[in-house]
């Protein structure tokens, strides 16, 4: 699952323009509610972490990133002394 938009609803993470009325166990039926500054920061960190994991992905027998077909990225199967 991807990280919610940093400015998504406080309760469910759905974007304001497509939110309407939603139901969650914590908030019940609710309209879009602005997220707290802490939520925004945590969501931005989660999104960056997910992006970093995608960038770091490489196959075990390749010399390039299998996602973007370049050799610019760090390999996840490399040990710290190989990097």
Buried (B, 14 or more C-beta within 10 A) or exposed (E): EEBBBBBBBBBBBBEBEEBEEBEEEEBEEBEBEEBEEEBBEBBBEBBEEEEEEEBBBBEEEEEBBEEEEEEEBEBEEEEEEEE
